[in-house]
Amino acid sequence: MINQPKIVEITEIIEETPTIKTFKFDWDFETLGKPNPGEFVMVWNFNNEKPMSISQINDNELAISVKNIGEFTSQLHELNVGDRIGVRGSYGHGFDNSFTGKKIIAVGGGVGMAPINAIASDLAGNNDVSVISAAQTKDELLFIDSLEKLGVDVNPCTDDGSFGFKGFATNCLESLLEGASYDYAFVCGPEIMMKGIFDILEVANIPGQYSLERYMKCALGVCGQCCVDSEGWRICVEGPVFENEKIEQITEFAQYRRDAAGVKY
């Protein structure tokens, strides 16, 4: 873990969808540490800093997948190969990647597929891994080809039915559970989607881990900006990944969150 930004050069940019780009950069695991899937880094564009999930963990190389949704991400999308950014981390409690010989289901919605890609890629060699990659439409689906090359059973799912299963990720999961069972689950995406997945998995008695997102500033657990009701857990330290029993204790889960001023919305 580093608490000061490491200036890195962007080595590759992949235009994943019309709104999402993947940025790769070198990361010396020996000196900077090797992240676990589900952890995040703070990305600095020399003006502002935001948390980003790690979408790929390769040999001394990391990648982040960024959706263009605001001023900061728009500035990142304007960068080119050879440009530099500041990166510090990695931070947080990530996914458990110690499973072997298990039947795994991983569910990612939209850019929530970023950490799902990291954990599914990591577990694919030693487990039977299935992934639901969900998006509103075909052009926004992520990591289907790369995961299939690793032997992952990928189930694309689109709201409009333009590719794969027609419907929401919850509908796709219910369909899969009609003919299969799983030992463990990993989930990331819009919180309302995760709540639906959580409810289905609870009925099916399938334990899992869920990656949450909140407004972060320090990433060190000092400022308290990302604390959740009612336990006060810090998303940047105790999270962003939580197991079933802890998700049940977070009263704001899929109900509300707080802005930079701490006001509910």
PyRosetta script that sets phi, psi and omega in degrees:
from pyrosetta import init, pose_from_sequence

init()
pose = pose_from_sequence("MINQPKIVEITEIIEETPTIKTFKFDWDFETLGKPNPGEFVMVWNFNNEKPMSISQINDNELAISVKNIGEFTSQLHELNVGDRIGVRGSYGHGFDNSFTGKKIIAVGGGVGMAPINAIASDLAGNNDVSVISAAQTKDELLFIDSLEKLGVDVNPCTDDGSFGFKGFATNCLESLLEGASYDYAFVCGPEIMMKGIFDILEVANIPGQYSLERYMKCALGVCGQCCVDSEGWRICVEGPVFENEKIEQITEFAQYRRDAAGVKY")
pose.set_psi(1, 134.0)
pose.set_omega(1, 173.2)
pose.set_phi(2, -121.1)
pose.set_psi(2, 140.4)
pose.set_omega(2, -177.3)
pose.set_phi(3, -105.7)
pose.set_psi(3, 4.6)
pose.set_omega(3, 170.7)
pose.set_phi(4, -120.7)
pose.set_psi(4, 143.7)
pose.set_omega(4, -177.3)
pose.set_phi(5, -61.8)
pose.set_psi(5, 135.7)
pose.set_omega(5, 170.2)
pose.set_phi(6, -94.9)
pose.set_psi(6, 124.0)
pose.set_omega(6, -179.3)
pose.set_phi(7, -79.6)
pose.set_psi(7, 119.9)
pose.set_omega(7, -177.7)
pose.set_phi(8, -123.3)
pose.set_psi(8, 155.8)
pose.set_omega(8, 178.7)
pose.set_phi(9, -100.7)
pose.set_psi(9, 133.2)
pose.set_omega(9, 177.8)
pose.set_phi(10, -71.2)
pose.set_psi(10, 121.1)
pose.set_omega(10, -176.2)
pose.set_phi(11, -97.0)
pose.set_psi(11, -22.5)
pose.set_omega(11, -179.6)
pose.set_phi(12, -158.2)
pose.set_psi(12, 142.9)
pose.set_omega(12, 175.2)
pose.set_phi(13, -127.6)
pose.set_psi(13, 125.4)
pose.set_omega(13, 179.8)
pose.set_phi(14, -113.9)
pose.set_psi(14, 123.7)
pose.set_omega(14, 175.3)
pose.set_phi(15, -82.5)
pose.set_psi(15, 94.9)
pose.set_omega(15, -174.9)
pose.set_phi(16, -72.3)
pose.set_psi(16, -44.7)
pose.set_omega(16, -178.9)
pose.set_phi(17, -144.1)
pose.set_psi(17, 175.6)
pose.set_omega(17, 176.2)
pose.set_phi(18, -58.9)
pose.set_psi(18, -20.5)
pose.set_omega(18, -176.6)
pose.set_phi(19, -119.3)
pose.set_psi(19, -6.6)
pose.set_omega(19, -174.1)
pose.set_phi(20, -125.1)
pose.set_psi(20, 130.8)
pose.set_omega(20, 175.2)
pose.set_phi(21, -122.8)
pose.set_psi(21, 144.8)
pose.set_omega(21, 173.6)
pose.set_phi(22, -103.8)
pose.set_psi(22, 129.5)
pose.set_omega(22, -179.5)
pose.set_phi(23, -112.9)
pose.set_psi(23, 122.8)
pose.set_omega(23, 178.4)
pose.set_phi(24, -105.2)
pose.set_psi(24, 147.4)
pose.set_omega(24, 177.8)
pose.set_phi(25, -154.1)
pose.set_psi(25, 152.6)
pose.set_omega(25, 179.0)
pose.set_phi(26, -70.6)
pose.set_psi(26, 145.6)
pose.set_omega(26, -179.2)
pose.set_phi(27, -148.5)
pose.set_psi(27, 109.6)
pose.set_omega(27, -177.0)
pose.set_phi(28, -73.2)
pose.set_psi(28, 104.1)
pose.set_omega(28, -175.7)
pose.set_phi(29, -62.8)
pose.set_psi(29, -33.2)
pose.set_omega(29, -176.1)
pose.set_phi(30, -67.1)
pose.set_psi(30, -41.7)
pose.set_omega(30, -176.5)
pose.set_phi(31, -96.7)
pose.set_psi(31, -30.5)
pose.set_omega(31, -175.7)
pose.set_phi(32, -102.3)
pose.set_psi(32, -12.5)
pose.set_omega(32, -179.5)
pose.set_phi(33, 92.4)
pose.set_psi(33, 144.4)
pose.set_omega(33, 177.1)
pose.set_phi(34, -96.9)
pose.set_psi(34, 119.6)
pose.set_omega(34, -179.8)
pose.set_phi(35, -69.5)
pose.set_psi(35, 158.6)
pose.set_omega(35, 169.3)
pose.set_phi(36, -98.1)
pose.set_psi(36, 150.1)
pose.set_omega(36, 175.2)
pose.set_phi(37, -53.8)
pose.set_psi(37, 139.2)
pose.set_omega(37, -179.0)
pose.set_phi(38, 97.1)
pose.set_psi(38, -17.2)
pose.set_omega(38, 175.3)
pose.set_phi(39, -78.9)
pose.set_psi(39, 169.5)
pose.set_omega(39, -177.3)
pose.set_phi(40, -134.4)
pose.set_psi(40, 166.1)
pose.set_omega(40, 174.8)
pose.set_phi(41, -124.3)
pose.set_psi(41, 156.8)
pose.set_omega(41, 172.0)
pose.set_phi(42, -96.0)
pose.set_psi(42, 125.3)
pose.set_omega(42, -176.4)
pose.set_phi(43, -107.8)
pose.set_psi(43, 129.9)
pose.set_omega(43, -176.7)
pose.set_phi(44, -116.0)
pose.set_psi(44, 127.2)
pose.set_omega(44, 177.9)
pose.set_phi(45, -103.9)
pose.set_psi(45, 24.1)
pose.set_omega(45, 179.5)
pose.set_phi(46, 70.6)
pose.set_psi(46, 11.3)
pose.set_omega(46, 177.0)
pose.set_phi(47, -137.1)
pose.set_psi(47, -42.4)
pose.set_omega(47, -178.9)
pose.set_phi(48, -145.0)
pose.set_psi(48, 171.4)
pose.set_omega(48, -176.6)
pose.set_phi(49, -139.6)
pose.set_psi(49, 136.0)
pose.set_omega(49, -179.0)
pose.set_phi(50, -139.7)
pose.set_psi(50, 152.8)
pose.set_omega(50, 175.6)
pose.set_phi(51, -78.9)
pose.set_psi(51, 142.8)
pose.set_omega(51, 178.6)
pose.set_phi(52, -138.2)
pose.set_psi(52, 132.2)
pose.set_omega(52, 175.2)
pose.set_phi(53, -68.1)
pose.set_psi(53, 146.7)
pose.set_omega(53, 175.6)
pose.set_phi(54, -84.7)
pose.set_psi(54, 123.5)
pose.set_omega(54, -176.6)
pose.set_phi(55, -99.3)
pose.set_psi(55, -21.8)
pose.set_omega(55, 178.0)
pose.set_phi(56, -142.2)
pose.set_psi(56, 137.9)
pose.set_omega(56, 175.3)
pose.set_phi(57, -126.5)
pose.set_psi(57, 98.5)
pose.set_omega(57, -177.6)
pose.set_phi(58, -104.8)
pose.set_psi(58, -166.0)
pose.set_omega(58, 179.9)
pose.set_phi(59, -74.6)
pose.set_psi(59, 104.3)
pose.set_omega(59, -178.0)
pose.set_phi(60, 54.1)
pose.set_psi(60, 37.9)
pose.set_omega(60, 178.7)
pose.set_phi(61, -150.6)
pose.set_psi(61, 137.7)
pose.set_omega(61, 175.0)
pose.set_phi(62, -120.9)
pose.set_psi(62, 162.7)
pose.set_omega(62, 174.6)
pose.set_phi(63, -142.8)
pose.set_psi(63, 145.9)
pose.set_omega(63, 171.7)
pose.set_phi(64, -121.1)
pose.set_psi(64, 144.0)
pose.set_omega(64, 178.6)
pose.set_phi(65, -115.0)
pose.set_psi(65, 120.3)
pose.set_omega(65, -166.3)
pose.set_phi(66, -118.8)
pose.set_psi(66, 126.0)
pose.set_omega(66, 174.4)
pose.set_phi(67, -92.0)
pose.set_psi(67, 133.9)
pose.set_omega(67, -178.3)
pose.set_phi(68, -79.3)
pose.set_psi(68, 97.5)
pose.set_omega(68, -176.0)
pose.set_phi(69, -129.8)
pose.set_psi(69, 3.7)
pose.set_omega(69, -177.8)
pose.set_phi(70, -172.1)
pose.set_psi(70, -171.7)
pose.set_omega(70, -175.2)
pose.set_phi(71, -60.9)
pose.set_psi(71, -47.7)
pose.set_omega(71, -177.6)
pose.set_phi(72, -63.7)
pose.set_psi(72, -50.0)
pose.set_omega(72, -178.0)
pose.set_phi(73, -68.4)
pose.set_psi(73, -31.3)
pose.set_omega(73, 176.2)
pose.set_phi(74, -63.8)
pose.set_psi(74, -38.7)
pose.set_omega(74, 177.4)
pose.set_phi(75, -66.1)
pose.set_psi(75, -38.6)
pose.set_omega(75, 176.3)
pose.set_phi(76, -63.4)
pose.set_psi(76, -40.5)
pose.set_omega(76, -178.8)
pose.set_phi(77, -65.4)
pose.set_psi(77, -18.1)
pose.set_omega(77, 178.9)
pose.set_phi(78, -84.5)
pose.set_psi(78, -8.8)
pose.set_omega(78, -177.9)
pose.set_phi(79, -74.0)
pose.set_psi(79, 159.0)
pose.set_omega(79, -179.9)
pose.set_phi(80, -124.1)
pose.set_psi(80, 166.0)
pose.set_omega(80, 173.7)
pose.set_phi(81, -57.4)
pose.set_psi(81, 133.5)
pose.set_omega(81, -177.1)
pose.set_phi(82, 99.6)
pose.set_psi(82, -20.3)
pose.set_omega(82, 175.0)
pose.set_phi(83, -72.1)
pose.set_psi(83, 163.1)
pose.set_omega(83, -175.0)
pose.set_phi(84, -118.4)
pose.set_psi(84, 149.6)
pose.set_omega(84, 173.1)
pose.set_phi(85, -136.8)
pose.set_psi(85, 162.7)
pose.set_omega(85, 173.7)
pose.set_phi(86, -100.2)
pose.set_psi(86, 138.4)
pose.set_omega(86, -179.1)
pose.set_phi(87, -134.3)
pose.set_psi(87, 130.8)
pose.set_omega(87, 171.9)
pose.set_phi(88, -130.5)
pose.set_psi(88, 150.1)
pose.set_omega(88, -176.5)
pose.set_phi(89, 134.5)
pose.set_psi(89, -159.1)
pose.set_omega(89, 3.0)
pose.set_phi(90, -82.4)
pose.set_psi(90, 163.2)
pose.set_omega(90, -175.2)
pose.set_phi(91, -130.1)
pose.set_psi(91, 163.0)
pose.set_omega(91, 169.0)
pose.set_phi(92, 91.8)
pose.set_psi(92, 170.8)
pose.set_omega(92, 175.3)
pose.set_phi(93, -93.7)
pose.set_psi(93, 112.3)
pose.set_omega(93, -175.2)
pose.set_phi(94, -91.2)
pose.set_psi(94, -168.0)
pose.set_omega(94, 177.7)
pose.set_phi(95, -72.5)
pose.set_psi(95, 154.0)
pose.set_omega(95, 173.0)
pose.set_phi(96, -79.6)
pose.set_psi(96, 112.5)
pose.set_omega(96, -178.2)
pose.set_phi(97, -108.6)
pose.set_psi(97, 26.7)
pose.set_omega(97, -176.6)
pose.set_phi(98, -94.7)
pose.set_psi(98, 3.1)
pose.set_omega(98, -176.4)
pose.set_phi(99, -70.8)
pose.set_psi(99, 142.8)
pose.set_omega(99, 171.8)
pose.set_phi(100, -140.1)
pose.set_psi(100, 139.9)
pose.set_omega(100, 177.1)
pose.set_phi(101, 67.9)
pose.set_psi(101, 24.2)
pose.set_omega(101, -177.8)
pose.set_phi(102, -107.2)
pose.set_psi(102, 158.2)
pose.set_omega(102, 173.9)
pose.set_phi(103, -98.3)
pose.set_psi(103, 111.7)
pose.set_omega(103, -170.4)
pose.set_phi(104, -110.6)
pose.set_psi(104, 139.0)
pose.set_omega(104, 168.7)
pose.set_phi(105, -118.9)
pose.set_psi(105, 127.3)
pose.set_omega(105, 178.2)
pose.set_phi(106, -121.9)
pose.set_psi(106, 134.2)
pose.set_omega(106, -174.5)
pose.set_phi(107, -123.9)
pose.set_psi(107, 123.0)
pose.set_omega(107, 178.1)
pose.set_phi(108, -127.0)
pose.set_psi(108, 133.7)
pose.set_omega(108, 178.2)
pose.set_phi(109, -113.7)
pose.set_psi(109, 123.0)
pose.set_omega(109, 179.7)
pose.set_phi(110, 60.7)
pose.set_psi(110, -136.6)
pose.set_omega(110, -179.8)
pose.set_phi(111, -71.5)
pose.set_psi(111, -6.4)
pose.set_omega(111, 170.2)
pose.set_phi(112, -62.6)
pose.set_psi(112, -10.6)
pose.set_omega(112, 174.6)
pose.set_phi(113, -69.4)
pose.set_psi(113, -13.2)
pose.set_omega(113, -177.8)
pose.set_phi(114, -59.4)
pose.set_psi(114, -60.1)
pose.set_omega(114, 177.8)
pose.set_phi(115, -68.4)
pose.set_psi(115, -27.3)
pose.set_omega(115, 176.9)
pose.set_phi(116, -65.4)
pose.set_psi(116, -38.6)
pose.set_omega(116, 176.5)
pose.set_phi(117, -61.0)
pose.set_psi(117, -40.8)
pose.set_omega(117, -178.9)
pose.set_phi(118, -65.1)
pose.set_psi(118, -46.3)
pose.set_omega(118, -177.7)
pose.set_phi(119, -73.7)
pose.set_psi(119, -39.0)
pose.set_omega(119, 179.4)
pose.set_phi(120, -64.6)
pose.set_psi(120, -40.2)
pose.set_omega(120, 177.9)
pose.set_phi(121, -64.2)
pose.set_psi(121, -38.7)
pose.set_omega(121, -177.7)
pose.set_phi(122, -69.1)
pose.set_psi(122, -36.4)
pose.set_omega(122, -175.3)
pose.set_phi(123, -90.6)
pose.set_psi(123, -13.4)
pose.set_omega(123, -170.5)
pose.set_phi(124, -58.7)
pose.set_psi(124, -35.0)
pose.set_omega(124, -175.4)
pose.set_phi(125, -70.7)
pose.set_psi(125, -26.4)
pose.set_omega(125, -173.1)
pose.set_phi(126, -119.5)
pose.set_psi(126, 6.6)
pose.set_omega(126, -178.0)
pose.set_phi(127, -143.2)
pose.set_psi(127, 163.7)
pose.set_omega(127, 173.4)
pose.set_phi(128, -90.8)
pose.set_psi(128, 101.5)
pose.set_omega(128, -171.0)
pose.set_phi(129, -108.0)
pose.set_psi(129, 128.9)
pose.set_omega(129, 171.7)
pose.set_phi(130, -117.6)
pose.set_psi(130, 144.0)
pose.set_omega(130, -179.0)
pose.set_phi(131, -130.2)
pose.set_psi(131, 135.5)
pose.set_omega(131, 166.4)
pose.set_phi(132, -100.6)
pose.set_psi(132, 114.5)
pose.set_omega(132, 175.4)
pose.set_phi(133, -103.6)
pose.set_psi(133, 108.6)
pose.set_omega(133, -172.7)
pose.set_phi(134, -111.1)
pose.set_psi(134, 143.2)
pose.set_omega(134, 177.5)
pose.set_phi(135, -155.9)
pose.set_psi(135, 169.5)
pose.set_omega(135, -179.9)
pose.set_phi(136, -68.8)
pose.set_psi(136, -36.0)
pose.set_omega(136, -176.9)
pose.set_phi(137, -150.0)
pose.set_psi(137, 167.2)
pose.set_omega(137, -173.6)
pose.set_phi(138, -53.9)
pose.set_psi(138, -43.4)
pose.set_omega(138, -174.4)
pose.set_phi(139, -65.7)
pose.set_psi(139, -14.7)
pose.set_omega(139, -177.2)
pose.set_phi(140, -103.2)
pose.set_psi(140, 3.6)
pose.set_omega(140, 178.8)
pose.set_phi(141, -70.9)
pose.set_psi(141, 143.5)
pose.set_omega(141, -174.5)
pose.set_phi(142, -120.3)
pose.set_psi(142, 141.0)
pose.set_omega(142, 164.7)
pose.set_phi(143, 63.4)
pose.set_psi(143, 20.9)
pose.set_omega(143, -178.1)
pose.set_phi(144, -64.9)
pose.set_psi(144, -52.5)
pose.set_omega(144, -175.8)
pose.set_phi(145, -64.6)
pose.set_psi(145, -44.9)
pose.set_omega(145, -176.4)
pose.set_phi(146, -66.4)
pose.set_psi(146, -36.9)
pose.set_omega(146, 178.4)
pose.set_phi(147, -70.8)
pose.set_psi(147, -39.0)
pose.set_omega(147, 178.3)
pose.set_phi(148, -62.3)
pose.set_psi(148, -35.1)
pose.set_omega(148, 177.9)
pose.set_phi(149, -64.3)
pose.set_psi(149, -24.0)
pose.set_omega(149, 178.3)
pose.set_phi(150, -87.5)
pose.set_psi(150, -0.3)
pose.set_omega(150, -179.6)
pose.set_phi(151, 90.5)
pose.set_psi(151, 11.5)
pose.set_omega(151, 178.4)
pose.set_phi(152, -79.3)
pose.set_psi(152, 138.0)
pose.set_omega(152, 174.3)
pose.set_phi(153, -81.4)
pose.set_psi(153, 100.9)
pose.set_omega(153, -174.8)
pose.set_phi(154, -96.5)
pose.set_psi(154, 131.1)
pose.set_omega(154, 179.0)
pose.set_phi(155, -116.6)
pose.set_psi(155, 93.5)
pose.set_omega(155, 178.3)
pose.set_phi(156, -68.2)
pose.set_psi(156, 146.2)
pose.set_omega(156, -174.1)
pose.set_phi(157, -145.3)
pose.set_psi(157, 124.7)
pose.set_omega(157, -179.5)
pose.set_phi(158, -127.0)
pose.set_psi(158, 140.2)
pose.set_omega(158, 179.5)
pose.set_phi(159, -58.3)
pose.set_psi(159, -40.8)
pose.set_omega(159, -174.6)
pose.set_phi(160, -91.9)
pose.set_psi(160, -0.5)
pose.set_omega(160, 178.6)
pose.set_phi(161, 75.0)
pose.set_psi(161, 15.3)
pose.set_omega(161, -178.1)
pose.set_phi(162, -71.6)
pose.set_psi(162, -16.9)
pose.set_omega(162, 175.8)
pose.set_phi(163, -160.9)
pose.set_psi(163, 137.2)
pose.set_omega(163, 176.8)
pose.set_phi(164, 70.7)
pose.set_psi(164, -149.3)
pose.set_omega(164, -178.8)
pose.set_phi(165, -66.2)
pose.set_psi(165, 134.0)
pose.set_omega(165, 177.7)
pose.set_phi(166, -92.2)
pose.set_psi(166, 117.0)
pose.set_omega(166, 179.4)
pose.set_phi(167, 140.6)
pose.set_psi(167, -169.0)
pose.set_omega(167, -178.7)
pose.set_phi(168, -87.5)
pose.set_psi(168, 167.8)
pose.set_omega(168, 178.2)
pose.set_phi(169, -59.2)
pose.set_psi(169, -35.6)
pose.set_omega(169, 178.3)
pose.set_phi(170, -62.3)
pose.set_psi(170, -42.6)
pose.set_omega(170, 178.2)
pose.set_phi(171, -63.5)
pose.set_psi(171, -40.9)
pose.set_omega(171, -179.8)
pose.set_phi(172, -65.1)
pose.set_psi(172, -41.5)
pose.set_omega(172, 178.6)
pose.set_phi(173, -63.3)
pose.set_psi(173, -44.1)
pose.set_omega(173, 178.3)
pose.set_phi(174, -59.4)
pose.set_psi(174, -38.2)
pose.set_omega(174, 178.7)
pose.set_phi(175, -65.8)
pose.set_psi(175, -42.9)
pose.set_omega(175, 179.3)
pose.set_phi(176, -64.9)
pose.set_psi(176, -36.9)
pose.set_omega(176, -177.2)
pose.set_phi(177, -71.7)
pose.set_psi(177, -12.7)
pose.set_omega(177, 175.9)
pose.set_phi(178, -68.8)
pose.set_psi(178, -26.2)
pose.set_omega(178, -177.1)
pose.set_phi(179, -125.2)
pose.set_psi(179, 6.5)
pose.set_omega(179, -176.7)
pose.set_phi(180, -152.1)
pose.set_psi(180, 162.8)
pose.set_omega(180, 173.5)
pose.set_phi(181, -132.4)
pose.set_psi(181, 158.5)
pose.set_omega(181, -175.3)
pose.set_phi(182, -135.2)
pose.set_psi(182, 151.4)
pose.set_omega(182, 179.8)
pose.set_phi(183, -83.8)
pose.set_psi(183, -30.5)
pose.set_omega(183, -174.0)
pose.set_phi(184, -158.2)
pose.set_psi(184, 157.1)
pose.set_omega(184, -177.3)
pose.set_phi(185, -133.6)
pose.set_psi(185, 150.3)
pose.set_omega(185, 172.0)
pose.set_phi(186, -129.1)
pose.set_psi(186, 135.1)
pose.set_omega(186, -171.8)
pose.set_phi(187, -139.1)
pose.set_psi(187, 137.0)
pose.set_omega(187, 172.2)
pose.set_phi(188, -154.4)
pose.set_psi(188, 138.4)
pose.set_omega(188, 179.3)
pose.set_phi(189, 162.6)
pose.set_psi(189, -165.7)
pose.set_omega(189, 175.6)
pose.set_phi(190, -55.1)
pose.set_psi(190, 140.3)
pose.set_omega(190, -171.5)
pose.set_phi(191, -63.8)
pose.set_psi(191, -32.4)
pose.set_omega(191, 178.3)
pose.set_phi(192, -66.1)
pose.set_psi(192, -34.5)
pose.set_omega(192, 174.7)
pose.set_phi(193, -66.2)
pose.set_psi(193, -44.4)
pose.set_omega(193, -178.5)
pose.set_phi(194, -63.7)
pose.set_psi(194, -35.2)
pose.set_omega(194, 177.6)
pose.set_phi(195, -63.1)
pose.set_psi(195, -42.4)
pose.set_omega(195, 177.5)
pose.set_phi(196, -63.7)
pose.set_psi(196, -42.4)
pose.set_omega(196, 177.7)
pose.set_phi(197, -64.2)
pose.set_psi(197, -43.4)
pose.set_omega(197, 178.9)
pose.set_phi(198, -56.6)
pose.set_psi(198, -47.2)
pose.set_omega(198, -178.3)
pose.set_phi(199, -62.3)
pose.set_psi(199, -41.3)
pose.set_omega(199, -179.8)
pose.set_phi(200, -66.0)
pose.set_psi(200, -44.3)
pose.set_omega(200, -178.6)
pose.set_phi(201, -67.9)
pose.set_psi(201, -33.2)
pose.set_omega(201, 177.2)
pose.set_phi(202, -63.5)
pose.set_psi(202, -43.4)
pose.set_omega(202, 178.4)
pose.set_phi(203, -64.0)
pose.set_psi(203, -38.2)
pose.set_omega(203, -179.1)
pose.set_phi(204, -81.1)
pose.set_psi(204, -2.4)
pose.set_omega(204, 179.5)
pose.set_phi(205, 60.0)
pose.set_psi(205, 42.2)
pose.set_omega(205, 178.1)
pose.set_phi(206, -110.4)
pose.set_psi(206, 113.8)
pose.set_omega(206, 178.5)
pose.set_phi(207, -70.0)
pose.set_psi(207, 157.0)
pose.set_omega(207, -179.0)
pose.set_phi(208, -161.0)
pose.set_psi(208, 178.1)
pose.set_omega(208, 177.2)
pose.set_phi(209, -130.1)
pose.set_psi(209, 142.2)
pose.set_omega(209, -172.5)
pose.set_phi(210, -127.7)
pose.set_psi(210, 131.0)
pose.set_omega(210, -179.4)
pose.set_phi(211, -98.4)
pose.set_psi(211, 116.7)
pose.set_omega(211, -177.5)
pose.set_phi(212, -98.5)
pose.set_psi(212, 160.6)
pose.set_omega(212, 177.4)
pose.set_phi(213, -128.2)
pose.set_psi(213, 134.7)
pose.set_omega(213, 174.6)
pose.set_phi(214, -143.5)
pose.set_psi(214, 167.5)
pose.set_omega(214, 178.1)
pose.set_phi(215, -66.7)
pose.set_psi(215, 121.7)
pose.set_omega(215, -177.7)
pose.set_phi(216, -120.6)
pose.set_psi(216, 148.6)
pose.set_omega(216, 175.4)
pose.set_phi(217, -122.0)
pose.set_psi(217, -60.0)
pose.set_omega(217, -172.2)
pose.set_phi(218, -91.5)
pose.set_psi(218, -31.6)
pose.set_omega(218, -176.4)
pose.set_phi(219, 69.7)
pose.set_psi(219, 4.2)
pose.set_omega(219, -176.0)
pose.set_phi(220, -109.4)
pose.set_psi(220, -0.4)
pose.set_omega(220, -179.2)
pose.set_phi(221, 81.8)
pose.set_psi(221, 14.1)
pose.set_omega(221, -175.7)
pose.set_phi(222, -93.5)
pose.set_psi(222, -45.0)
pose.set_omega(222, -169.4)
pose.set_phi(223, -78.7)
pose.set_psi(223, -24.1)
pose.set_omega(223, 179.2)
pose.set_phi(224, 76.2)
pose.set_psi(224, 7.3)
pose.set_omega(224, -176.3)
pose.set_phi(225, -63.0)
pose.set_psi(225, -32.6)
pose.set_omega(225, -173.2)
pose.set_phi(226, -101.1)
pose.set_psi(226, 16.5)
pose.set_omega(226, 178.8)
pose.set_phi(227, -65.7)
pose.set_psi(227, 145.4)
pose.set_omega(227, 179.9)
pose.set_phi(228, -112.8)
pose.set_psi(228, 148.6)
pose.set_omega(228, 174.6)
pose.set_phi(229, -78.7)
pose.set_psi(229, 147.8)
pose.set_omega(229, -1.9)
pose.set_phi(230, -102.0)
pose.set_psi(230, -3.0)
pose.set_omega(230, -174.5)
pose.set_phi(231, -82.5)
pose.set_psi(231, -19.7)
pose.set_omega(231, -178.7)
pose.set_phi(232, 78.1)
pose.set_psi(232, 12.9)
pose.set_omega(232, 178.5)
pose.set_phi(233, -62.8)
pose.set_psi(233, 138.6)
pose.set_omega(233, 178.4)
pose.set_phi(234, -87.8)
pose.set_psi(234, 123.0)
pose.set_omega(234, -179.0)
pose.set_phi(235, -60.5)
pose.set_psi(235, -32.3)
pose.set_omega(235, -176.6)
pose.set_phi(236, -77.7)
pose.set_psi(236, -14.5)
pose.set_omega(236, -178.0)
pose.set_phi(237, -120.3)
pose.set_psi(237, -63.8)
pose.set_omega(237, 178.4)
pose.set_phi(238, -70.2)
pose.set_psi(238, -24.4)
pose.set_omega(238, 175.5)
pose.set_phi(239, -109.1)
pose.set_psi(239, -159.4)
pose.set_omega(239, 7.6)
pose.set_phi(240, -77.7)
pose.set_psi(240, -8.2)
pose.set_omega(240, -177.2)
pose.set_phi(241, -97.0)
pose.set_psi(241, 129.9)
pose.set_omega(241, 178.3)
pose.set_phi(242, -129.2)
pose.set_psi(242, 145.0)
pose.set_omega(242, 176.4)
pose.set_phi(243, -82.1)
pose.set_psi(243, 169.0)
pose.set_omega(243, -176.8)
pose.set_phi(244, -47.9)
pose.set_psi(244, -51.3)
pose.set_omega(244, -172.8)
pose.set_phi(245, -64.4)
pose.set_psi(245, -30.1)
pose.set_omega(245, 177.3)
pose.set_phi(246, -79.0)
pose.set_psi(246, -36.0)
pose.set_omega(246, 176.1)
pose.set_phi(247, -57.2)
pose.set_psi(247, -39.6)
pose.set_omega(247, -179.8)
pose.set_phi(248, -62.2)
pose.set_psi(248, -24.9)
pose.set_omega(248, -176.7)
pose.set_phi(249, -91.6)
pose.set_psi(249, -9.2)
pose.set_omega(249, 179.5)
pose.set_phi(250, -87.2)
pose.set_psi(250, 101.8)
pose.set_omega(250, -172.3)
pose.set_phi(251, -67.8)
pose.set_psi(251, -23.6)
pose.set_omega(251, -178.9)
pose.set_phi(252, -86.7)
pose.set_psi(252, -4.5)
pose.set_omega(252, -177.2)
pose.set_phi(253, -56.3)
pose.set_psi(253, 119.4)
pose.set_omega(253, 179.6)
pose.set_phi(254, 63.4)
pose.set_psi(254, 12.2)
pose.set_omega(254, 179.1)
pose.set_phi(255, -109.9)
pose.set_psi(255, -46.2)
pose.set_omega(255, 179.6)
pose.set_phi(256, -166.7)
pose.set_psi(256, 172.5)
pose.set_omega(256, 170.0)
pose.set_phi(257, -147.1)
pose.set_psi(257, -178.2)
pose.set_omega(257, -176.0)
pose.set_phi(258, -119.1)
pose.set_psi(258, 146.5)
pose.set_omega(258, 179.1)
pose.set_phi(259, -85.6)
pose.set_psi(259, -170.3)
pose.set_omega(259, -176.4)
pose.set_phi(260, -61.7)
pose.set_psi(260, -23.5)
pose.set_omega(260, 179.2)
pose.set_phi(261, -92.9)
pose.set_psi(261, 0.1)
pose.set_omega(261, -179.7)
pose.set_phi(262, 85.7)
pose.set_psi(262, 9.0)
pose.set_omega(262, -178.3)
pose.set_phi(263, -85.0)
pose.set_psi(263, 135.2)
pose.set_omega(263, 178.7)
pose.set_phi(264, -65.3)
pose.set_psi(264, 143.3)
pose.set_omega(264, 170.7)
pose.set_phi(265, -150.6)
pose.dump_pdb("model.pdb")
